[in-house]
Amino acid sequence: MCKPGQELQEMFDLCNCKQRLLYQILIQIFSGVLILMCSSA
């Protein structure tokens, strides 16, 4: 039995998950760049 809006909620969760993943990747890249800058300075 599917509630109305359940599919929408699942889509929203998927988007949230992708955003979190992207955010983590960005943070890793950013910290990598910071480390490179610090070690070269």
C-alpha positions as protocol buffer text, in pm:
chain_id: "A"
residue {
  index: 1
  type: MET
  ca { x: 0 y: 0 z: 0 }
}
residue {
  index: 2
  type: CYS
  ca { x: 149 y: 327 z: -112 }
}
residue {
  index: 3
  type: LYS
  ca { x: 74 y: 650 z: 69 }
}
residue {
  index: 4
  type: PRO
  ca { x: 42 y: 962 z: -143 }
}
residue {
  index: 5
  type: GLY
  ca { x: 366 y: 1156 z: -126 }
}
residue {
  index: 6
  type: GLN
  ca { x: 571 y: 849 z: -36 }
}
residue {
  index: 7
  type: GLU
  ca { x: 741 y: 845 z: -376 }
}
residue {
  index: 8
  type: LEU
  ca { x: 811 y: 1216 z: -340 }
}
residue {
  index: 9
  type: GLN
  ca { x: 966 y: 1151 z: 1 }
}
residue {
  index: 10
  type: GLU
  ca { x: 1188 y: 879 z: -146 }
}
residue {
  index: 11
  type: MET
  ca { x: 1300 y: 1113 z: -424 }
}
residue {
  index: 12
  type: PHE
  ca { x: 1374 y: 1379 z: -164 }
}
residue {
  index: 13
  type: ASP
  ca { x: 1580 y: 1131 z: 41 }
}
residue {
  index: 14
  type: LEU
  ca { x: 1775 y: 1033 z: -271 }
}
residue {
  index: 15
  type: CYS
  ca { x: 1847 y: 1399 z: -347 }
}
residue {
  index: 16
  type: ASN
  ca { x: 1957 y: 1453 z: 13 }
}
residue {
  index: 17
  type: CYS
  ca { x: 2187 y: 1152 z: -8 }
}
residue {
  index: 18
  type: LYS
  ca { x: 2344 y: 1277 z: -330 }
}
residue {
  index: 19
  type: GLN
  ca { x: 2390 y: 1624 z: -182 }
}
residue {
  index: 20
  type: ARG
  ca { x: 2561 y: 1479 z: 125 }
}
residue {
  index: 21
  type: LEU
  ca { x: 2792 y: 1272 z: -95 }
}
residue {
  index: 22
  type: LEU
  ca { x: 2878 y: 1576 z: -307 }
}
residue {
  index: 23
  type: TYR
  ca { x: 2937 y: 1780 z: 9 }
}
residue {
  index: 24
  type: GLN
  ca { x: 3175 y: 1516 z: 148 }
}
residue {
  index: 25
  type: ILE
  ca { x: 3365 y: 1499 z: -181 }
}
residue {
  index: 26
  type: LEU
  ca { x: 3398 y: 1878 z: -188 }
}
residue {
  index: 27
  type: ILE
  ca { x: 3528 y: 1881 z: 170 }
}
residue {
  index: 28
  type: GLN
  ca { x: 3784 y: 1611 z: 88 }
}
residue {
  index: 29
  type: ILE
  ca { x: 3904 y: 1802 z: -219 }
}
residue {
  index: 30
  type: PHE
  ca { x: 3917 y: 2127 z: -21 }
}
residue {
  index: 31
  type: SER
  ca { x: 4117 y: 1976 z: 264 }
}
residue {
  index: 32
  type: GLY
  ca { x: 4348 y: 1810 z: 11 }
}
residue {
  index: 33
  type: VAL
  ca { x: 4414 y: 2147 z: -151 }
}
residue {
  index: 34
  type: LEU
  ca { x: 4474 y: 2306 z: 191 }
}
residue {
  index: 35
  type: ILE
  ca { x: 4727 y: 2036 z: 280 }
}
residue {
  index: 36
  type: LEU
  ca { x: 4906 y: 2086 z: -54 }
}
residue {
  index: 37
  type: MET
  ca { x: 4918 y: 2462 z: -3 }
}
residue {
  index: 38
  type: CYS
  ca { x: 5049 y: 2424 z: 352 }
}
residue {
  index: 39
  type: SER
  ca { x: 5318 y: 2173 z: 257 }
}
residue {
  index: 40
  type: SER
  ca { x: 5439 y: 2381 z: -39 }
}
residue {
  index: 41
  type: ALA
  ca { x: 5449 y: 2705 z: 161 }
}
